[in-house]
Amino acid sequence: MNFLAHCTLAHPETALIAGGFIGDFIKGPVPSELPERLQAGIRLHRRIDSMSNRLPGIAVSVRRLGPGLRRPGPVLLDIVADHCLALRWDTHGHGELTAFTALAYDAIGAFDQFLPEHGRRYFQRIRDSDVFARYLEPETVLRAMTYVLKRLRLPHLTDELDDIVGAHLADLMADFEEYFPELRTAVVAWKEENA
C-alpha cells in the first residue's frame, strides 16, 4: 500500500495517520524517543506492508503484469492500490477525498519534526500539489511508477506501465476490491490489540 492507503487505514487517530507516512522514512528499529502513538503508527505501517505482501489478491495482481514488471510488481502495485482507492473513495474512504487528504496532511504536519530533512522536503511537495488526491489521475500514477522504475534501475520497462492504468486496470481494480477489505479487517483487529 502507498501513502493514501496507509493513511486511510490508520484513520481516525492523528498519530497513526502520521505514522502511515513517516513509516516510509524510519528504517530499522522504531526509535524509542518518538511519541508513543507515533511509534504505534510506524508499527502499523510496517504491519500493513507485511500483511499486504502476503495477500493472495496481491499475488494475483502481480501475475497480471507483464513478465518484466513482475519483479518490481509489488512496489508498483502499492501505487496502483492508491489509484484504485481514490477511484473507489466513495466505497472505501472517509468523507470527501480532498477533505480527507487535508486531514492527512495536517496529521503528518503535526509530527513532521520527526521526518529526516529529505522526508520533510518530500512531504512539502506532496502537500503543496495534493498528490494524495491526485492519485485519481492516471498521469500521477504513471509518473510515480516511472520514478520507481528509475530508482530500481529498470527504466527500460517504462513503456510497459501504460497497460497497468489501461488494459489491466479493470482486473487490478477487481483484485483491489477483494484484498483491500481483507486488509482493513486485519487493521481493525490490530488497532483493537494496540489501543
MODELLER restraints for C-alpha pairs under 7 A, 6 or more apart:
rsr = mdl.restraints
at = mdl.atoms
rsr.add(forms.Gaussian(group=physical.xy_distance, feature=features.Distance(at['CA:1:A'], at['CA:49:A']), mean=6.59, stdev=0.5))
rsr.add(forms.Gaussian(group=physical.xy_distance, feature=features.Distance(at['CA:1:A'], at['CA:78:A']), mean=4.14, stdev=0.5))
rsr.add(forms.Gaussian(group=physical.xy_distance, feature=features.Distance(at['CA:1:A'], at['CA:79:A']), mean=6.87, stdev=0.5))
rsr.add(forms.Gaussian(group=physical.xy_distance, feature=features.Distance(at['CA:1:A'], at['CA:81:A']), mean=6.11, stdev=0.5))
rsr.add(forms.Gaussian(group=physical.xy_distance, feature=features.Distance(at['CA:1:A'], at['CA:82:A']), mean=6.99, stdev=0.5))
rsr.add(forms.Gaussian(group=physical.xy_distance, feature=features.Distance(at['CA:2:A'], at['CA:78:A']), mean=4.90, stdev=0.5))
rsr.add(forms.Gaussian(group=physical.xy_distance, feature=features.Distance(at['CA:2:A'], at['CA:79:A']), mean=5.53, stdev=0.5))
rsr.add(forms.Gaussian(group=physical.xy_distance, feature=features.Distance(at['CA:2:A'], at['CA:82:A']), mean=6.02, stdev=0.5))
rsr.add(forms.Gaussian(group=physical.xy_distance, feature=features.Distance(at['CA:3:A'], at['CA:20:A']), mean=6.58, stdev=0.5))
rsr.add(forms.Gaussian(group=physical.xy_distance, feature=features.Distance(at['CA:3:A'], at['CA:21:A']), mean=5.80, stdev=0.5))
rsr.add(forms.Gaussian(group=physical.xy_distance, feature=features.Distance(at['CA:4:A'], at['CA:82:A']), mean=5.70, stdev=0.5))
rsr.add(forms.Gaussian(group=physical.xy_distance, feature=features.Distance(at['CA:4:A'], at['CA:132:A']), mean=5.66, stdev=0.5))
rsr.add(forms.Gaussian(group=physical.xy_distance, feature=features.Distance(at['CA:5:A'], at['CA:82:A']), mean=5.78, stdev=0.5))
rsr.add(forms.Gaussian(group=physical.xy_distance, feature=features.Distance(at['CA:5:A'], at['CA:85:A']), mean=6.99, stdev=0.5))
rsr.add(forms.Gaussian(group=physical.xy_distance, feature=features.Distance(at['CA:6:A'], at['CA:20:A']), mean=4.83, stdev=0.5))
rsr.add(forms.Gaussian(group=physical.xy_distance, feature=features.Distance(at['CA:6:A'], at['CA:45:A']), mean=6.54, stdev=0.5))
rsr.add(forms.Gaussian(group=physical.xy_distance, feature=features.Distance(at['CA:7:A'], at['CA:17:A']), mean=4.70, stdev=0.5))
rsr.add(forms.Gaussian(group=physical.xy_distance, feature=features.Distance(at['CA:7:A'], at['CA:20:A']), mean=5.13, stdev=0.5))
rsr.add(forms.Gaussian(group=physical.xy_distance, feature=features.Distance(at['CA:7:A'], at['CA:104:A']), mean=6.61, stdev=0.5))
rsr.add(forms.Gaussian(group=physical.xy_distance, feature=features.Distance(at['CA:8:A'], at['CA:93:A']), mean=6.67, stdev=0.5))
rsr.add(forms.Gaussian(group=physical.xy_distance, feature=features.Distance(at['CA:9:A'], at['CA:184:A']), mean=6.36, stdev=0.5))
rsr.add(forms.Gaussian(group=physical.xy_distance, feature=features.Distance(at['CA:9:A'], at['CA:187:A']), mean=6.91, stdev=0.5))
rsr.add(forms.Gaussian(group=physical.xy_distance, feature=features.Distance(at['CA:10:A'], at['CA:16:A']), mean=5.27, stdev=0.5))
rsr.add(forms.Gaussian(group=physical.xy_distance, feature=features.Distance(at['CA:10:A'], at['CA:17:A']), mean=4.96, stdev=0.5))
rsr.add(forms.Gaussian(group=physical.xy_distance, feature=features.Distance(at['CA:10:A'], at['CA:20:A']), mean=6.68, stdev=0.5))
rsr.add(forms.Gaussian(group=physical.xy_distance, feature=features.Distance(at['CA:11:A'], at['CA:17:A']), mean=5.87, stdev=0.5))
rsr.add(forms.Gaussian(group=physical.xy_distance, feature=features.Distance(at['CA:14:A'], at['CA:107:A']), mean=5.11, stdev=0.5))
rsr.add(forms.Gaussian(group=physical.xy_distance, feature=features.Distance(at['CA:15:A'], at['CA:37:A']), mean=5.59, stdev=0.5))
rsr.add(forms.Gaussian(group=physical.xy_distance, feature=features.Distance(at['CA:15:A'], at['CA:38:A']), mean=4.85, stdev=0.5))
rsr.add(forms.Gaussian(group=physical.xy_distance, feature=features.Distance(at['CA:15:A'], at['CA:41:A']), mean=6.08, stdev=0.5))
rsr.add(forms.Gaussian(group=physical.xy_distance, feature=features.Distance(at['CA:15:A'], at['CA:107:A']), mean=6.81, stdev=0.5))
rsr.add(forms.Gaussian(group=physical.xy_distance, feature=features.Distance(at['CA:16:A'], at['CA:37:A']), mean=6.68, stdev=0.5))
rsr.add(forms.Gaussian(group=physical.xy_distance, feature=features.Distance(at['CA:16:A'], at['CA:38:A']), mean=6.05, stdev=0.5))
rsr.add(forms.Gaussian(group=physical.xy_distance, feature=features.Distance(at['CA:16:A'], at['CA:40:A']), mean=6.62, stdev=0.5))
rsr.add(forms.Gaussian(group=physical.xy_distance, feature=features.Distance(at['CA:16:A'], at['CA:41:A']), mean=3.84, stdev=0.5))
rsr.add(forms.Gaussian(group=physical.xy_distance, feature=features.Distance(at['CA:17:A'], at['CA:41:A']), mean=6.70, stdev=0.5))
rsr.add(forms.Gaussian(group=physical.xy_distance, feature=features.Distance(at['CA:17:A'], at['CA:104:A']), mean=6.47, stdev=0.5))
rsr.add(forms.Gaussian(group=physical.xy_distance, feature=features.Distance(at['CA:17:A'], at['CA:107:A']), mean=6.32, stdev=0.5))
rsr.add(forms.Gaussian(group=physical.xy_distance, feature=features.Distance(at['CA:17:A'], at['CA:108:A']), mean=6.94, stdev=0.5))
rsr.add(forms.Gaussian(group=physical.xy_distance, feature=features.Distance(at['CA:18:A'], at['CA:38:A']), mean=6.95, stdev=0.5))
rsr.add(forms.Gaussian(group=physical.xy_distance, feature=features.Distance(at['CA:18:A'], at['CA:41:A']), mean=6.81, stdev=0.5))
rsr.add(forms.Gaussian(group=physical.xy_distance, feature=features.Distance(at['CA:18:A'], at['CA:107:A']), mean=5.39, stdev=0.5))
rsr.add(forms.Gaussian(group=physical.xy_distance, feature=features.Distance(at['CA:18:A'], at['CA:108:A']), mean=4.22, stdev=0.5))
rsr.add(forms.Gaussian(group=physical.xy_distance, feature=features.Distance(at['CA:18:A'], at['CA:111:A']), mean=6.65, stdev=0.5))
rsr.add(forms.Gaussian(group=physical.xy_distance, feature=features.Distance(at['CA:19:A'], at['CA:38:A']), mean=5.57, stdev=0.5))
rsr.add(forms.Gaussian(group=physical.xy_distance, feature=features.Distance(at['CA:19:A'], at['CA:41:A']), mean=3.98, stdev=0.5))
rsr.add(forms.Gaussian(group=physical.xy_distance, feature=features.Distance(at['CA:19:A'], at['CA:42:A']), mean=4.46, stdev=0.5))
rsr.add(forms.Gaussian(group=physical.xy_distance, feature=features.Distance(at['CA:19:A'], at['CA:45:A']), mean=6.51, stdev=0.5))
rsr.add(forms.Gaussian(group=physical.xy_distance, feature=features.Distance(at['CA:20:A'], at['CA:41:A']), mean=6.14, stdev=0.5))
rsr.add(forms.Gaussian(group=physical.xy_distance, feature=features.Distance(at['CA:20:A'], at['CA:42:A']), mean=6.39, stdev=0.5))
rsr.add(forms.Gaussian(group=physical.xy_distance, feature=features.Distance(at['CA:20:A'], at['CA:45:A']), mean=5.16, stdev=0.5))
rsr.add(forms.Gaussian(group=physical.xy_distance, feature=features.Distance(at['CA:22:A'], at['CA:42:A']), mean=6.87, stdev=0.5))
rsr.add(forms.Gaussian(group=physical.xy_distance, feature=features.Distance(at['CA:22:A'], at['CA:115:A']), mean=6.42, stdev=0.5))
rsr.add(forms.Gaussian(group=physical.xy_distance, feature=features.Distance(at['CA:23:A'], at['CA:42:A']), mean=4.60, stdev=0.5))
rsr.add(forms.Gaussian(group=physical.xy_distance, feature=features.Distance(at['CA:23:A'], at['CA:45:A']), mean=5.85, stdev=0.5))
rsr.add(forms.Gaussian(group=physical.xy_distance, feature=features.Distance(at['CA:25:A'], at['CA:115:A']), mean=6.81, stdev=0.5))
rsr.add(forms.Gaussian(group=physical.xy_distance, feature=features.Distance(at['CA:25:A'], at['CA:119:A']), mean=6.56, stdev=0.5))
rsr.add(forms.Gaussian(group=physical.xy_distance, feature=features.Distance(at['CA:30:A'], at['CA:39:A']), mean=6.41, stdev=0.5))
rsr.add(forms.Gaussian(group=physical.xy_distance, feature=features.Distance(at['CA:52:A'], at['CA:183:A']), mean=6.85, stdev=0.5))
rsr.add(forms.Gaussian(group=physical.xy_distance, feature=features.Distance(at['CA:55:A'], at['CA:179:A']), mean=6.74, stdev=0.5))
rsr.add(forms.Gaussian(group=physical.xy_distance, feature=features.Distance(at['CA:57:A'], at['CA:175:A']), mean=5.56, stdev=0.5))
rsr.add(forms.Gaussian(group=physical.xy_distance, feature=features.Distance(at['CA:57:A'], at['CA:178:A']), mean=6.63, stdev=0.5))
rsr.add(forms.Gaussian(group=physical.xy_distance, feature=features.Distance(at['CA:57:A'], at['CA:179:A']), mean=5.45, stdev=0.5))
rsr.add(forms.Gaussian(group=physical.xy_distance, feature=features.Distance(at['CA:61:A'], at['CA:172:A']), mean=5.93, stdev=0.5))
rsr.add(forms.Gaussian(group=physical.xy_distance, feature=features.Distance(at['CA:61:A'], at['CA:175:A']), mean=6.49, stdev=0.5))
rsr.add(forms.Gaussian(group=physical.xy_distance, feature=features.Distance(at['CA:62:A'], at['CA:70:A']), mean=5.78, stdev=0.5))
rsr.add(forms.Gaussian(group=physical.xy_distance, feature=features.Distance(at['CA:62:A'], at['CA:73:A']), mean=5.46, stdev=0.5))
rsr.add(forms.Gaussian(group=physical.xy_distance, feature=features.Distance(at['CA:62:A'], at['CA:74:A']), mean=6.61, stdev=0.5))
rsr.add(forms.Gaussian(group=physical.xy_distance, feature=features.Distance(at['CA:63:A'], at['CA:70:A']), mean=6.83, stdev=0.5))
rsr.add(forms.Gaussian(group=physical.xy_distance, feature=features.Distance(at['CA:68:A'], at['CA:157:A']), mean=6.85, stdev=0.5))
rsr.add(forms.Gaussian(group=physical.xy_distance, feature=features.Distance(at['CA:76:A'], at['CA:145:A']), mean=5.89, stdev=0.5))
rsr.add(forms.Gaussian(group=physical.xy_distance, feature=features.Distance(at['CA:79:A'], at['CA:141:A']), mean=6.55, stdev=0.5))
rsr.add(forms.Gaussian(group=physical.xy_distance, feature=features.Distance(at['CA:80:A'], at['CA:141:A']), mean=6.89, stdev=0.5))
rsr.add(forms.Gaussian(group=physical.xy_distance, feature=features.Distance(at['CA:81:A'], at['CA:176:A']), mean=6.71, stdev=0.5))
rsr.add(forms.Gaussian(group=physical.xy_distance, feature=features.Distance(at['CA:82:A'], at['CA:135:A']), mean=6.24, stdev=0.5))
rsr.add(forms.Gaussian(group=physical.xy_distance, feature=features.Distance(at['CA:83:A'], at['CA:135:A']), mean=4.91, stdev=0.5))
rsr.add(forms.Gaussian(group=physical.xy_distance, feature=features.Distance(at['CA:83:A'], at['CA:136:A']), mean=5.63, stdev=0.5))
rsr.add(forms.Gaussian(group=physical.xy_distance, feature=features.Distance(at['CA:83:A'], at['CA:141:A']), mean=6.79, stdev=0.5))
rsr.add(forms.Gaussian(group=physical.xy_distance, feature=features.Distance(at['CA:84:A'], at['CA:173:A']), mean=5.90, stdev=0.5))
rsr.add(forms.Gaussian(group=physical.xy_distance, feature=features.Distance(at['CA:84:A'], at['CA:176:A']), mean=6.90, stdev=0.5))
rsr.add(forms.Gaussian(group=physical.xy_distance, feature=features.Distance(at['CA:85:A'], at['CA:92:A']), mean=6.76, stdev=0.5))
rsr.add(forms.Gaussian(group=physical.xy_distance, feature=features.Distance(at['CA:86:A'], at['CA:133:A']), mean=6.98, stdev=0.5))
rsr.add(forms.Gaussian(group=physical.xy_distance, feature=features.Distance(at['CA:86:A'], at['CA:135:A']), mean=6.08, stdev=0.5))
rsr.add(forms.Gaussian(group=physical.xy_distance, feature=features.Distance(at['CA:86:A'], at['CA:136:A']), mean=5.24, stdev=0.5))
rsr.add(forms.Gaussian(group=physical.xy_distance, feature=features.Distance(at['CA:87:A'], at['CA:136:A']), mean=5.76, stdev=0.5))
rsr.add(forms.Gaussian(group=physical.xy_distance, feature=features.Distance(at['CA:89:A'], at['CA:97:A']), mean=6.77, stdev=0.5))
rsr.add(forms.Gaussian(group=physical.xy_distance, feature=features.Distance(at['CA:94:A'], at['CA:100:A']), mean=6.56, stdev=0.5))
rsr.add(forms.Gaussian(group=physical.xy_distance, feature=features.Distance(at['CA:97:A'], at['CA:133:A']), mean=6.42, stdev=0.5))
rsr.add(forms.Gaussian(group=physical.xy_distance, feature=features.Distance(at['CA:98:A'], at['CA:133:A']), mean=5.97, stdev=0.5))
rsr.add(forms.Gaussian(group=physical.xy_distance, feature=features.Distance(at['CA:101:A'], at['CA:132:A']), mean=6.25, stdev=0.5))
rsr.add(forms.Gaussian(group=physical.xy_distance, feature=features.Distance(at['CA:101:A'], at['CA:133:A']), mean=6.46, stdev=0.5))
rsr.add(forms.Gaussian(group=physical.xy_distance, feature=features.Distance(at['CA:105:A'], at['CA:127:A']), mean=6.38, stdev=0.5))
rsr.add(forms.Gaussian(group=physical.xy_distance, feature=features.Distance(at['CA:112:A'], at['CA:120:A']), mean=6.46, stdev=0.5))
rsr.add(forms.Gaussian(group=physical.xy_distance, feature=features.Distance(at['CA:134:A'], at['CA:140:A']), mean=6.36, stdev=0.5))
rsr.add(forms.Gaussian(group=physical.xy_distance, feature=features.Distance(at['CA:135:A'], at['CA:141:A']), mean=6.13, stdev=0.5))
rsr.add(forms.Gaussian(group=physical.xy_distance, feature=features.Distance(at['CA:138:A'], at['CA:165:A']), mean=6.18, stdev=0.5))
rsr.add(forms.Gaussian(group=physical.xy_distance, feature=features.Distance(at['CA:142:A'], at['CA:161:A']), mean=6.82, stdev=0.5))
rsr.add(forms.Gaussian(group=physical.xy_distance, feature=features.Distance(at['CA:146:A'], at['CA:158:A']), mean=6.00, stdev=0.5))
rsr.add(forms.Gaussian(group=physical.xy_distance, feature=features.Distance(at['CA:149:A'], at['CA:155:A']), mean=5.25, stdev=0.5))
